[in-house]
Amino acid sequence: MRQVVHIIRKEDLEKEKIRTLKMELDYELATLFDAMTSKNDKEISASKTRLAEIHQLLEELNALD
């Protein structure tokens, strides 16, 4: 019974992590858009780096549609 509860908790944590990463993805895309609009190369680079990290994490969780 403990194993079943553990599996369910793990699945719930993964779903929560995926939701959080997707919200972070949206935020970072908005940040990138703002940086591109203002032509801020430093912010553009930072946003692209963070987007790549988020993409990698979502791939690891098999959460990409």
N, C-alpha and C positions, 0 to 999 in steps of 0.2 A: 504494500500500500504506500509506503514511503517513497518508493521509486516512482510510482505514478504521480504523486504530488510533486516530486522533484522535477519530473519531465514537464508537467503542466506549468510549474513556475518558470522553468527555463524557457519554454515557448512564450510565455507572457512577457518575460524580460526581453526576449529577442524582438517581439512585436513592438514593444515600447521603444526599443533602441532604433528600430526601423522608422517608426513615426517621428522620433526626434531627429534622426538624420535627414529625413525628407523635409522637415520644417527648416532645418539648418541649410539644406540645399536651396530652398526657396529664398531664404534670407540672403545667402551668399550670391545668388543670381541677381538679386536686387542691388546688392552692394557692387557687384561687377558692372551692372548697367549704369549706376551712378558714377562709378569711377571712369567708365568709358565716356560718359556724357561730359564729364569735367576734364577728360584727357589726363587723368592722374595715373601715370605709368606705374608708380610704386604700388598703388592700391589695386590696379589691374593685375599686376603680377601676384600680389598676395592673394587676391580672390581666386585667380586661376589655380594657384597652388592648393588652396583650401578645397576648391571644387574637386580637384583630382583626388585629394585625400578622402573626401566624402564619397566619391564614386567608388574608390577602392573598398571602403568599408561596406558599402551597399552590395558590391559584387561578392564580398566574402560572406555576406548574410543571404546571398541569393535573392535579393530584394529588388532587382532591376526588372522593370516590366518590359 
